[in-house]
Amino acid sequence: MTVIQLMVGEGYAGVCQKPYQFTCWHKKDPNYQFLIELKQILFRELAHCRVVANQVTDGKVPDPTGGTTHYCAITRNTPPTWAAKAEQAPRLGGHVFFRDVS
């Protein structure tokens, strides 16, 4: 089973655009300007992201999160309520990942 199949939604758009999945879809997030194409993402960066995403979802590279299904930014002052009883996985970059979220 791939990472995308474990998440709620079908395909990239179905997963990414679910409410509360990714902050970049919030109009006040600085990355929102890229999503609505008011700012241009460099082709080389976008191509690299697509290659990596496809490799992970196709199972060609191991899941760096170890099968987690939820995450949040480390910068949050308080953890989300859904994380209270979840198993915390190692941090990657600026995010902490969780499994067994109920």
A tleap script that builds the chain and sets N, CA, C and O, in Angstrom:
source leaprc.protein.ff14SB
mol = sequence {
  NMET THR VAL ILE GLN LEU MET VAL GLY GLU
  GLY TYR ALA GLY VAL CYS GLN LYS PRO TYR
  GLN PHE THR CYS TRP HIE LYS LYS ASP PRO
  ASN TYR GLN PHE LEU ILE GLU LEU LYS GLN
  ILE LEU PHE ARG GLU LEU ALA HIE CYS ARG
  VAL VAL ALA ASN GLN VAL THR ASP GLY LYS
  VAL PRO ASP PRO THR GLY GLY THR THR HIE
  TYR CYS ALA ILE THR ARG ASN THR PRO PRO
  THR TRP ALA ALA LYS ALA GLU GLN ALA PRO
  ARG LEU GLY GLY HIE VAL PHE PHE ARG ASP
  VAL CSER
}
set mol.1.N position { 0.851 -1.183 0.000 }
set mol.1.CA position { 0.000 0.000 0.000 }
set mol.1.C position { 0.891 1.239 0.000 }
set mol.1.O position { 1.890 1.285 0.718 }
set mol.2.N position { 0.537 2.236 -0.797 }
set mol.2.CA position { 1.356 3.440 -0.908 }
set mol.2.C position { 0.928 4.488 0.118 }
set mol.2.O position { -0.128 4.373 0.740 }
set mol.3.N position { 1.764 5.503 0.280 }
set mol.3.CA position { 1.469 6.597 1.210 }
set mol.3.C position { 0.162 7.274 0.825 }
set mol.3.O position { -0.664 7.552 1.695 }
set mol.4.N position { -0.045 7.546 -0.465 }
set mol.4.CA position { -1.259 8.222 -0.923 }
set mol.4.C position { -2.497 7.398 -0.588 }
set mol.4.O position { -3.510 7.959 -0.170 }
set mol.5.N position { -2.439 6.091 -0.760 }
set mol.5.CA position { -3.588 5.250 -0.468 }
set mol.5.C position { -3.914 5.243 1.019 }
set mol.5.O position { -5.074 5.065 1.392 }
set mol.6.N position { -2.918 5.432 1.869 }
set mol.6.CA position { -3.160 5.444 3.305 }
set mol.6.C position { -3.853 6.726 3.755 }
set mol.6.O position { -4.548 6.740 4.771 }
set mol.7.N position { -3.666 7.777 3.013 }
set mol.7.CA position { -4.257 9.058 3.382 }
set mol.7.C position { -5.679 9.145 2.844 }
set mol.7.O position { -6.071 8.377 1.965 }
set mol.8.N position { -6.423 10.063 3.365 }
set mol.8.CA position { -7.788 10.279 2.894 }
set mol.8.C position { -7.720 11.038 1.578 }
set mol.8.O position { -7.054 12.068 1.482 }
set mol.9.N position { -8.403 10.532 0.574 }
set mol.9.CA position { -8.438 11.213 -0.712 }
set mol.9.C position { -7.902 10.342 -1.818 }
set mol.9.O position { -7.221 9.348 -1.571 }
set mol.10.N position { -8.214 10.721 -3.035 }
set mol.10.CA position { -7.809 9.974 -4.212 }
set mol.10.C position { -6.798 10.792 -4.993 }
set mol.10.O position { -7.105 11.904 -5.422 }
set mol.11.N position { -5.612 10.269 -5.182 }
set mol.11.CA position { -4.575 10.962 -5.938 }
set mol.11.C position { -4.040 12.176 -5.205 }
set mol.11.O position { -4.437 12.468 -4.078 }
set mol.12.N position { -3.131 12.879 -5.864 }
set mol.12.CA position { -2.493 14.044 -5.244 }
set mol.12.C position { -3.504 15.118 -4.866 }
set mol.12.O position { -3.523 15.588 -3.728 }
set mol.13.N position { -4.341 15.506 -5.819 }
set mol.13.CA position { -5.293 16.596 -5.564 }
set mol.13.C position { -6.291 16.220 -4.479 }
set mol.13.O position { -6.612 17.043 -3.621 }
set mol.14.N position { -6.784 14.989 -4.509 }
set mol.14.CA position { -7.750 14.551 -3.505 }
set mol.14.C position { -7.187 14.587 -2.103 }
set mol.14.O position { -7.892 14.922 -1.151 }
set mol.15.N position { -5.920 14.245 -1.973 }
set mol.15.CA position { -5.263 14.272 -0.658 }
set mol.15.C position { -4.930 15.701 -0.260 }
set mol.15.O position { -5.261 16.140 0.842 }
set mol.16.N position { -4.284 16.414 -1.147 }
set mol.16.CA position { -3.787 17.749 -0.812 }
set mol.16.C position { -4.883 18.760 -0.517 }
set mol.16.O position { -4.688 19.661 0.299 }
set mol.17.N position { -6.025 18.627 -1.164 }
set mol.17.CA position { -7.057 19.629 -1.009 }
set mol.17.C position { -8.101 19.298 0.055 }
set mol.17.O position { -9.073 20.038 0.207 }
set mol.18.N position { -7.919 18.199 0.794 }
set mol.18.CA position { -8.821 17.906 1.903 }
set mol.18.C position { -8.643 18.992 2.968 }
set mol.18.O position { -7.527 19.462 3.185 }
set mol.19.N position { -9.727 19.393 3.630 }
set mol.19.CA position { -9.603 20.412 4.683 }
set mol.19.C position { -8.585 20.011 5.752 }
set mol.19.O position { -8.551 18.861 6.190 }
set mol.20.N position { -7.776 20.953 6.156 }
set mol.20.CA position { -6.789 20.817 7.231 }
set mol.20.C position { -5.620 19.906 6.881 }
set mol.20.O position { -4.859 19.536 7.774 }
set mol.21.N position { -5.448 19.530 5.618 }
set mol.21.CA position { -4.323 18.678 5.246 }
set mol.21.C position { -3.039 19.491 5.142 }
set mol.21.O position { -2.049 19.158 5.793 }
set mol.22.N position { -3.037 20.550 4.338 }
set mol.22.CA position { -1.831 21.306 4.069 }
set mol.22.C position { -2.123 22.796 4.147 }
set mol.22.O position { -3.075 23.281 3.535 }
set mol.23.N position { -1.312 23.514 4.892 }
set mol.23.CA position { -1.547 24.944 5.098 }
set mol.23.C position { -1.347 25.762 3.835 }
set mol.23.O position { -1.833 26.891 3.758 }
set mol.24.N position { -0.651 25.231 2.848 }
set mol.24.CA position { -0.413 26.011 1.625 }
set mol.24.C position { -1.708 26.364 0.907 }
set mol.24.O position { -1.714 27.270 0.074 }
set mol.25.N position { -2.806 25.672 1.208 }
set mol.25.CA position { -4.094 25.980 0.591 }
set mol.25.C position { -4.831 27.101 1.319 }
set mol.25.O position { -5.882 27.544 0.856 }
set mol.26.N position { -4.300 27.567 2.446 }
set mol.26.CA position { -4.896 28.701 3.148 }
set mol.26.C position { -4.462 29.983 2.448 }
set mol.26.O position { -3.285 30.152 2.129 }
set mol.27.N position { -5.386 30.860 2.215 }
set mol.27.CA position { -5.098 32.067 1.436 }
set mol.27.C position { -4.016 32.951 2.050 }
set mol.27.O position { -3.369 33.709 1.327 }
set mol.28.N position { -3.802 32.875 3.367 }
set mol.28.CA position { -2.782 33.703 4.013 }
set mol.28.C position { -1.405 33.045 4.045 }
set mol.28.O position { -0.434 33.685 4.447 }
set mol.29.N position { -1.299 31.789 3.634 }
set mol.29.CA position { -0.009 31.097 3.606 }
set mol.29.C position { 0.823 31.635 2.436 }
set mol.29.O position { 0.286 31.810 1.343 }
set mol.30.N position { 2.122 31.902 2.638 }
set mol.30.CA position { 2.948 32.449 1.555 }
set mol.30.C position { 3.038 31.533 0.332 }
set mol.30.O position { 3.265 32.019 -0.776 }
set mol.31.N position { 2.867 30.245 0.505 }
set mol.31.CA position { 2.939 29.314 -0.623 }
set mol.31.C position { 1.675 29.305 -1.466 }
set mol.31.O position { 1.686 28.789 -2.584 }
set mol.32.N position { 0.592 29.864 -0.957 }
set mol.32.CA position { -0.664 29.909 -1.696 }
set mol.32.C position { -0.492 30.636 -3.030 }
set mol.32.O position { -1.115 30.263 -4.024 }
set mol.33.N position { 0.345 31.663 -3.055 }
set mol.33.CA position { 0.581 32.426 -4.284 }
set mol.33.C position { 1.136 31.540 -5.403 }
set mol.33.O position { 0.880 31.788 -6.582 }
set mol.34.N position { 1.900 30.502 -5.028 }
set mol.34.CA position { 2.409 29.558 -6.027 }
set mol.34.C position { 1.289 28.648 -6.528 }
set mol.34.O position { 1.238 28.312 -7.711 }
set mol.35.N position { 0.398 28.253 -5.631 }
set mol.35.CA position { -0.676 27.339 -6.008 }
set mol.35.C position { -1.663 27.968 -6.983 }
set mol.35.O position { -2.175 27.297 -7.879 }
set mol.36.N position { -1.925 29.242 -6.807 }
set mol.36.CA position { -2.860 29.911 -7.709 }
set mol.36.C position { -2.125 30.589 -8.869 }
set mol.36.O position { -2.717 31.356 -9.627 }
set mol.37.N position { -0.850 30.300 -8.993 }
set mol.37.CA position { 0.007 30.706 -10.103 }
set mol.37.C position { 0.217 32.212 -10.218 }
set mol.37.O position { 0.433 32.728 -11.314 }
set mol.38.N position { 0.152 32.929 -9.076 }
set mol.38.CA position { 0.546 34.336 -9.081 }
set mol.38.C position { 2.059 34.451 -8.992 }
set mol.38.O position { 2.634 35.465 -9.388 }
set mol.39.N position { 2.703 33.410 -8.472 }
set mol.39.CA position { 4.158 33.319 -8.442 }
set mol.39.C position { 4.556 32.035 -9.165 }
set mol.39.O position { 3.851 31.027 -9.106 }
set mol.40.N position { 5.689 32.091 -9.840 }
set mol.40.CA position { 6.153 30.958 -10.633 }
set mol.40.C position { 7.128 30.092 -9.824 }
set mol.40.O position { 8.070 30.606 -9.221 }
set mol.41.N position { 6.892 28.780 -9.819 }
set mol.41.CA position { 7.838 27.834 -9.228 }
set mol.41.C position { 8.872 27.519 -10.297 }
set mol.41.O position { 8.523 27.263 -11.449 }
set mol.42.N position { 10.141 27.538 -9.918 }
set mol.42.CA position { 11.191 27.216 -10.879 }
set mol.42.C position { 10.985 25.808 -11.424 }
set mol.42.O position { 10.736 24.881 -10.654 }
set mol.43.N position { 11.084 25.635 -12.739 }
set mol.43.CA position { 10.818 24.352 -13.382 }
set mol.43.C position { 11.674 23.241 -12.796 }
set mol.43.O position { 11.177 22.142 -12.548 }
set mol.44.N position { 12.936 23.509 -12.574 }
set mol.44.CA position { 13.853 22.476 -12.054 }
set mol.44.C position { 13.399 21.976 -10.682 }
set mol.44.O position { 13.419 20.773 -10.422 }
set mol.45.N position { 12.988 22.899 -9.802 }
set mol.45.CA position { 12.511 22.527 -8.471 }
set mol.45.C position { 11.214 21.721 -8.555 }
set mol.45.O position { 11.062 20.715 -7.862 }
set mol.46.N position { 10.295 22.154 -9.389 }
set mol.46.CA position { 9.025 21.455 -9.542 }
set mol.46.C position { 9.241 20.051 -10.113 }
set mol.46.O position { 8.627 19.092 -9.646 }
set mol.47.N position { 10.093 19.928 -11.101 }
set mol.47.CA position { 10.376 18.620 -11.702 }
set mol.47.C position { 10.975 17.671 -10.667 }
set mol.47.O position { 10.606 16.497 -10.615 }
set mol.48.N position { 11.886 18.167 -9.853 }
set mol.48.CA position { 12.498 17.330 -8.811 }
set mol.48.C position { 11.442 16.862 -7.804 }
set mol.48.O position { 11.432 15.693 -7.416 }
set mol.49.N position { 10.568 17.754 -7.386 }
set mol.49.CA position { 9.508 17.391 -6.437 }
set mol.49.C position { 8.602 16.312 -7.011 }
set mol.49.O position { 8.214 15.380 -6.306 }
set mol.50.N position { 8.268 16.437 -8.281 }
set mol.50.CA position { 7.400 15.434 -8.919 }
set mol.50.C position { 8.074 14.070 -8.991 }
set mol.50.O position { 7.431 13.049 -8.750 }
set mol.51.N position { 9.357 14.045 -9.319 }
set mol.51.CA position { 10.088 12.775 -9.384 }
set mol.51.C position { 10.093 12.104 -8.016 }
set mol.51.O position { 9.801 10.913 -7.905 }
set mol.52.N position { 10.423 12.860 -6.980 }
set mol.52.CA position { 10.475 12.303 -5.625 }
set mol.52.C position { 9.093 11.822 -5.185 }
set mol.52.O position { 8.970 10.723 -4.646 }
set mol.53.N position { 8.066 12.619 -5.404 }
set mol.53.CA position { 6.708 12.232 -5.012 }
set mol.53.C position { 6.284 10.952 -5.719 }
set mol.53.O position { 5.701 10.065 -5.096 }
set mol.54.N position { 6.569 10.849 -7.000 }
set mol.54.CA position { 6.207 9.636 -7.745 }
set mol.54.C position { 6.970 8.418 -7.246 }
set mol.54.O position { 6.395 7.334 -7.156 }
set mol.55.N position { 8.234 8.567 -6.922 }
set mol.55.CA position { 9.018 7.444 -6.417 }
set mol.55.C position { 8.460 6.931 -5.093 }
set mol.55.O position { 8.396 5.721 -4.874 }
set mol.56.N position { 8.060 7.836 -4.217 }
set mol.56.CA position { 7.510 7.425 -2.923 }
set mol.56.C position { 6.143 6.772 -3.108 }
set mol.56.O position { 5.889 5.696 -2.567 }
set mol.57.N position { 5.269 7.417 -3.868 }
set mol.57.CA position { 3.919 6.856 -4.028 }
set mol.57.C position { 3.920 5.553 -4.811 }
set mol.57.O position { 3.018 4.734 -4.639 }
set mol.58.N position { 4.914 5.346 -5.667 }
set mol.58.CA position { 5.025 4.089 -6.422 }
set mol.58.C position { 5.745 3.002 -5.630 }
set mol.58.O position { 5.877 1.873 -6.102 }
set mol.59.N position { 6.213 3.340 -4.420 }
set mol.59.CA position { 6.899 2.356 -3.589 }
set mol.59.C position { 8.327 2.071 -4.028 }
set mol.59.O position { 8.896 1.060 -3.619 }
set mol.60.N position { 8.922 2.925 -4.843 }
set mol.60.CA position { 10.287 2.709 -5.338 }
set mol.60.C position { 11.350 3.131 -4.334 }
set mol.60.O position { 12.498 2.696 -4.428 }
set mol.61.N position { 10.987 3.961 -3.387 }
set mol.61.CA position { 11.893 4.348 -2.301 }
set mol.61.C position { 11.141 4.159 -0.990 }
set mol.61.O position { 9.917 4.291 -0.960 }
set mol.62.N position { 11.843 3.857 0.085 }
set mol.62.CA position { 11.151 3.650 1.357 }
set mol.62.C position { 10.483 4.924 1.861 }
set mol.62.O position { 10.953 6.034 1.608 }
set mol.63.N position { 9.401 4.745 2.563 }
set mol.63.CA position { 8.669 5.855 3.170 }
set mol.63.C position { 9.534 6.444 4.282 }
set mol.63.O position { 9.778 5.770 5.283 }
set mol.64.N position { 10.000 7.674 4.132 }
set mol.64.CA position { 10.881 8.255 5.150 }
set mol.64.C position { 10.190 8.498 6.499 }
set mol.64.O position { 10.853 8.749 7.505 }
set mol.65.N position { 8.854 8.421 6.510 }
set mol.65.CA position { 8.126 8.644 7.760 }
set mol.65.C position { 7.811 7.341 8.488 }
set mol.65.O position { 7.254 7.365 9.585 }
set mol.66.N position { 8.162 6.206 7.888 }
set mol.66.CA position { 7.906 4.926 8.535 }
set mol.66.C position { 6.432 4.568 8.618 }
set mol.66.O position { 6.007 3.903 9.563 }
set mol.67.N position { 5.655 4.999 7.644 }
set mol.67.CA position { 4.245 4.630 7.611 }
set mol.67.C position { 3.329 5.520 8.431 }
set mol.67.O position { 2.202 5.132 8.737 }
set mol.68.N position { 3.790 6.690 8.785 }
set mol.68.CA position { 2.918 7.596 9.537 }
set mol.68.C position { 1.804 8.125 8.638 }
set mol.68.O position { 1.899 8.075 7.411 }
set mol.69.N position { 0.765 8.624 9.260 }
set mol.69.CA position { -0.381 9.129 8.501 }
set mol.69.C position { -0.704 10.591 8.799 }
set mol.69.O position { -1.527 11.193 8.109 }
set mol.70.N position { -0.071 11.165 9.811 }
set mol.70.CA position { -0.364 12.546 10.200 }
set mol.70.C position { 0.944 13.275 10.523 }
set mol.70.O position { 1.953 12.649 10.848 }
set mol.71.N position { 0.908 14.586 10.428 }
set mol.71.CA position { 2.069 15.392 10.805 }
set mol.71.C position { 1.615 16.785 11.210 }
set mol.71.O position { 0.484 17.190 10.943 }
set mol.72.N position { 2.511 17.503 11.853 }
set mol.72.CA position { 2.281 18.924 12.133 }
set mol.72.C position { 3.636 19.613 12.210 }
set mol.72.O position { 4.672 18.971 12.378 }
set mol.73.N position { 3.603 20.919 12.084 }
set mol.73.CA position { 4.829 21.708 12.154 }
set mol.73.C position { 5.353 21.731 13.583 }
set mol.73.O position { 4.578 21.804 14.537 }
set mol.74.N position { 6.656 21.670 13.721 }
set mol.74.CA position { 7.295 21.721 15.043 }
set mol.74.C position { 7.044 23.073 15.697 }
set mol.74.O position { 7.083 23.180 16.923 }
set mol.75.N position { 6.792 24.089 14.914 }
set mol.75.CA position { 6.616 25.442 15.448 }
set mol.75.C position { 5.296 25.656 16.182 }
set mol.75.O position { 5.097 26.711 16.785 }
set mol.76.N position { 4.400 24.690 16.146 }
set mol.76.CA position { 3.129 24.840 16.877 }
set mol.76.C position { 3.409 24.975 18.371 }
set mol.76.O position { 4.252 24.260 18.913 }
set mol.77.N position { 2.714 25.876 19.026 }
set mol.77.CA position { 2.873 26.051 20.471 }
set mol.77.C position { 2.285 24.888 21.253 }
set mol.77.O position { 2.847 24.464 22.263 }
set mol.78.N position { 1.163 24.377 20.790 }
set mol.78.CA position { 0.533 23.231 21.435 }
set mol.78.C position { 0.263 22.181 20.379 }
set mol.78.O position { -0.123 22.514 19.258 }
set mol.79.N position { 0.461 20.912 20.719 }
set mol.79.CA position { 0.184 19.863 19.732 }
set mol.79.C position { -1.305 19.812 19.406 }
set mol.79.O position { -2.133 20.175 20.241 }
set mol.80.N position { -1.650 19.370 18.213 }
set mol.80.CA position { -3.071 19.244 17.879 }
set mol.80.C position { -3.752 18.215 18.772 }
set mol.80.O position { -3.107 17.285 19.257 }
set mol.81.N position { -5.032 18.376 18.984 }
set mol.81.CA position { -5.759 17.466 19.869 }
set mol.81.C position { -5.723 16.035 19.357 }
set mol.81.O position { -5.710 15.098 20.155 }
set mol.82.N position { -5.707 15.847 18.043 }
set mol.82.CA position { -5.688 14.504 17.492 }
set mol.82.C position { -4.386 13.765 17.799 }
set mol.82.O position { -4.334 12.542 17.669 }
set mol.83.N position { -3.343 14.476 18.199 }
set mol.83.CA position { -2.033 13.855 18.454 }
set mol.83.C position { -1.878 13.372 19.894 }
set mol.83.O position { -0.877 12.734 20.220 }
set mol.84.N position { -2.840 13.662 20.754 }
set mol.84.CA position { -2.695 13.361 22.182 }
set mol.84.C position { -2.388 11.899 22.473 }
set mol.84.O position { -1.548 11.613 23.326 }
set mol.85.N position { -3.040 10.970 21.792 }
set mol.85.CA position { -2.847 9.545 22.061 }
set mol.85.C position { -2.083 8.831 20.946 }
set mol.85.O position { -1.941 7.609 20.975 }
set mol.86.N position { -1.595 9.584 19.973 }
set mol.86.CA position { -0.902 8.993 18.830 }
set mol.86.C position { 0.553 8.693 19.174 }
set mol.86.O position { 1.143 9.310 20.061 }
set mol.87.N position { 1.108 7.737 18.454 }
set mol.87.CA position { 2.528 7.413 18.605 }
set mol.87.C position { 3.337 8.402 17.768 }
set mol.87.O position { 3.099 8.569 16.572 }
set mol.88.N position { 4.296 9.051 18.422 }
set mol.88.CA position { 5.107 10.042 17.725 }
set mol.88.C position { 6.297 9.357 17.065 }
set mol.88.O position { 6.981 8.542 17.685 }
set mol.89.N position { 6.534 9.693 15.813 }
set mol.89.CA position { 7.667 9.166 15.054 }
set mol.89.C position { 8.782 10.216 15.069 }
set mol.89.O position { 8.576 11.333 15.543 }
set mol.90.N position { 9.949 9.862 14.555 }
set mol.90.CA position { 11.036 10.851 14.513 }
set mol.90.C position { 10.653 12.085 13.701 }
set mol.90.O position { 9.820 12.025 12.797 }
set mol.91.N position { 11.276 13.192 14.045 }
set mol.91.CA position { 11.038 14.447 13.330 }
set mol.91.C position { 11.834 14.448 12.033 }
set mol.91.O position { 12.935 13.903 11.958 }
set mol.92.N position { 11.260 15.065 11.029 }
set mol.92.CA position { 11.936 15.250 9.745 }
set mol.92.C position { 11.799 16.712 9.363 }
set mol.92.O position { 10.688 17.225 9.230 }
set mol.93.N position { 12.902 17.367 9.191 }
set mol.93.CA position { 12.853 18.785 8.857 }
set mol.93.C position { 12.124 19.547 9.939 }
set mol.93.O position { 12.428 19.390 11.121 }
set mol.94.N position { 11.174 20.365 9.555 }
set mol.94.CA position { 10.417 21.167 10.512 }
set mol.94.C position { 9.106 20.546 10.926 }
set mol.94.O position { 8.196 21.252 11.362 }
set mol.95.N position { 8.989 19.213 10.794 }
set mol.95.CA position { 7.728 18.549 11.104 }
set mol.95.C position { 7.921 17.346 12.008 }
set mol.95.O position { 8.965 16.694 11.998 }
set mol.96.N position { 6.898 17.072 12.781 }
set mol.96.CA position { 6.860 15.862 13.595 }
set mol.96.C position { 5.725 14.996 13.053 }
set mol.96.O position { 4.643 15.492 12.737 }
set mol.97.N position { 5.989 13.699 12.954 }
set mol.97.CA position { 5.045 12.757 12.345 }
set mol.97.C position { 4.448 11.815 13.374 }
set mol.97.O position { 5.067 11.534 14.401 }
set mol.98.N position { 3.225 11.320 13.096 }
set mol.98.CA position { 2.497 10.476 14.039 }
set mol.98.C position { 1.889 9.283 13.329 }
set mol.98.O position { 1.575 9.337 12.140 }
set mol.99.N position { 1.727 8.200 14.083 }
set mol.99.CA position { 0.977 7.021 13.603 }
set mol.99.C position { -0.004 6.630 14.680 }
set mol.99.O position { 0.055 7.130 15.803 }
set mol.100.N position { -0.898 5.742 14.335 }
set mol.100.CA position { -1.931 5.254 15.252 }
set mol.100.C position { -2.763 6.417 15.806 }
set mol.100.O position { -3.024 6.498 17.006 }
set mol.101.N position { -3.165 7.294 14.919 }
set mol.101.CA position { -4.022 8.419 15.305 }
set mol.101.C position { -5.454 7.928 15.333 }
set mol.101.O position { -5.953 7.367 14.358 }
set mol.102.N position { -6.112 8.147 16.468 }
set mol.102.CA position { -7.504 7.687 16.549 }
set mol.102.C position { -8.464 8.832 16.713 }
set mol.102.O position { -9.674 8.617 16.797 }
savepdb mol mol.pdb
quit
